[in-house]
Structures are given as C-alpha cells and as structure tokens.
Amino acid sequence: MNMNDRIKIKMNKRSGMSMSIWIWVIIGIVIAAFVFAVAQQNIILLLIQLNNQNAVSQYNQIYSMVSEICTMAKGSRDTTEISINREVYALYTSMDNTAPTDSAPYYIENLNKTSGYYLCYQFNVEHEIDKFTCKKTSCNITMTYMGTPRKGSKLDKIAQLSGDAFHYEINIAKTGKDSVLVDAMPVLK
C-alpha cells in the first residue's frame, strides 16, 4: 500500500466519522424540539387550569354570598366584584340541575336574567367530558347571566379593553321570603 492509498483511507474514515456526528447533531435537535414542544404545551395547560381554578373560586364566592343572604331578613344586601375569564362559558341559575342554554352568549350580551334554585357554571366545552356544575340553594335566585358573550359584541369589546377578562359588579339582595336577586353589571377595569 502506498502513501496515497493510506491518505485516501484516512480521509474516508474522517468523512464517515463526520457523517455520524451530523446524524447525532440532527437527532439531538429533533429531540430538543420535541421536549420544548411538550414543555410549552404543559405550561399552556397549567395556565388554563389556574384560570379555571380562579373561575371556580369566584363561583364559590358568589354561592357563599347568596347562601348567606338567603338566611337573612328581606332587604339584606351585599356587593362584590368578580372577573371571569374567557374559559367560562356561562355562570347562570337553573330551575333544575341542567346545562346552560345554547343561547347563553346572547343572554350574557343582553344581561338577561334567569331564575332557579341551582347556581351553575360551565367552562367552554372542548371535550365531551367537560360538564356543567350546579349547586342547589335554599332560595329561588334570579341572576344575570354572566360569562363569555359572542365575539364582537359590546361586552366582548369591553373585555378586550380590560385585559381580556369580563369584570362584573355584583349586587345581591334578598327580595322576598325565599327569593334572592343577583344583579351583575359589567364594568371597565
């Protein structure tokens, strides 16, 4: 074997080694991109879950206030402010333990009220397993529908101006022996 053949063999070995390094580099980049995408998805899901927990906390606050006012004398009142994110489809009352109407965005937009013994909420449905939640009260509640109005509505534009959340001033009043009025007015924050 002469010197030229030895140089060719060494060059072939180097280029083969160089090719395997590039394959490992590409595999590493693909794995890193996959790990980054999975981490990003988990962070987004965590943020949605935190927003949902905040919405449930706001719902529980209203439920507690309504239950307390219900036990008081006629004319008793209380007020609070809440913020509802776009993940909440509707916060509403129902005569029985049922899902909100399909017209909920229009009820919300027009500040319509419904009555019932159940105080309920539902998140925007993304999966078949997403359900509404209701709790029974001892008073008949008449309450303004709250939640996400239809896109482009006046309330939707107010939400865009105030951090993409729907802010409400809530006035709760006992209006009769077993009736409570929950009046919600949108506010700009």
LINRARA-V235157 format. One line per field, one symbol per residue. burial: b if it has 16 or more other C-alpha atoms within 10 Angstrom, else e. A space follows every 50 residues. Layout:
burial=???
This chain:
burial=eeeeeeeeeeeeeeeeeeeeeeeeeeeeeeeeeeeeeeeeeeeeeeeeee bbeebbebbeebbebbbebbeeebeebeeeebbbbbbbbbbbbbeebebb eeebbbbbbebebebbbbbbbbbbeeeeeeebbbebbebbbbbbbbbbbb eeeebbebbeeeeebbbbebbbbbbeebbbbbbbebbee
